[in-house]
Every structure is written in C-alpha cells, then in structure tokens.
Amino acid sequence: MSQTFATADLIDAHGDELASCETQFRQFGGVRAFFGPIRTVKCHEDNALVKEILNQPGGGRVLVVDGGGSLRSALMGDMIAEAAERNGWAGVVINGAVRDVAELAGLSLGVKALGSNPRKSAKAGAGVVDGPVAFGQVVFAPGAWLYSDEDGIVVSERELPLD
C-alpha cells in the first residue's frame, strides 16, 4: 500500500488505542514503511508454514512470524521473500532471523527481523497459523492492522485513516 504515514504521528493522533512494539527490529526489505491487516504464524526454527502462507495471495497483508526470538536458523530467505513480493504481501515481521539479506534489500517488500543467519531452518511444518502471537509487549491478532516504519511497529484493532 502506498499511502505515506509515520508511526510517531499515528501514536500522537491515536494514543493508547495503539500498541507499540518494544522489540527492536532491523529493517531488511526494500520498503521501509509498510502497513496492512495481520496474518500470523508461530513456529520454531521451521519455516514450512511461512513458505506456505507467503505463496498465497497476500492482498496487502502483513505476515507476523513469532519464531520465539531464535537466531539459530533463518525463517525466510530470498526465495520465500520473492514469493511474498510476487503475491502482493505488504510486509513480513519476523521475531527471529532471515538470510539472503542483500537480496531482501532489493525487493519491494517490507521486512523486519531480529537479525540474520545463513543456516536454513527445518521444513517439518510444525507450528500454528492465524492464532494470536505476542512479543515486545504487543499481541498481534489476525485481522488487526500493523503499521511499520523506521521508528518501529504499532498495532491497531482497526484500519487507521492516513492523511
């Protein structure tokens, strides 16, 4: 989605209606500010569900992946991120690691993660799709709206008007 916004302005305008994620993510994608309705995956060092979801039409949504903060293996690399871009996802937020960071920077996709690791993850398909996940003092519920920019991530129960 192409409207401009700043998370700081959203907080100023909507205050406590918004949750502000305390986790300090790094930017990896070519899109620095992104927003959309949330879908979720909870998994641990296994990215099969991440790949499955990002290979589906995104419709401008943001996938929030709770990898438990593990940096032992990457939950997304260039091939899965390219599928997300191709399928119309606005962004991916990973409470864990990514890889292929040079390629991620060239994609028209928002990508935030804790860090990077070249190690592949398992492919067993273990995890939960579209359940609420929580990290950084925020509950990310499917259908809520996530707004992300250089200042951080805020979550709203509803879509916010952007001026």
Residue, then its C-alpha position, 0 to 999 in steps of 0.5 A: m500500500s502506498q499511502t505515506f504515514a509515520t508511526a510517531d504521528l499515528i501514536d500522537a493522533h491515536g494514543d493508547e488505542l495503539a500498541s507499540c512494539e518494544t522489540q527492536f527490529r532491523q529493517f531488511g526489505g526494500v520498503r521501509a514503511f509498510f502497513g496492512p491487516i495481520r496474518t500470523v504464524k508461530c513456529h520454531e526454527d521451521n519455516a514450512l508454514v511461512k513458505e506456505i502462507l507467503n505463496q498465497p495471495g497476500g492482498g496487502r497483508v502483513l505476515v507476523v512470524d513469532g519464531g520465539g526470538s531464535l537466531r539459530s536458523a533463518l525463517m525466510g530467505d530470498m526465495i520465500a521473500e520473492a514469493a511474498e513480493r510476487n503475491g502482493w504481501a505488504g510486509v513480513v515481521i519476523n521475531g527471529a532471523v532471515r538470510d539472503v539479506a542483500e537480496l531482501a534489500g532489493l525487493s519491494l517488500g517490507v521486512k523486519a527481523l531480529g537479525s540474520n543467519p545463513r543456516k536454513s531452518a527445518k521444513a517439518g511444518a510444525g507450528v500454528v497459523d492465524g492464532p494470536v502471537a505476542f512479543g515486545q509487549v504487543v499481541f498481534a491478532p489476525g485481522a488487526w492492522l500493523y503499521s511499520d516504519e523506521d521508528g518501529i511497529v504499532v498495532s491497531e484493532r482497526e484500519l487507521p485513516l492516513d492523511 
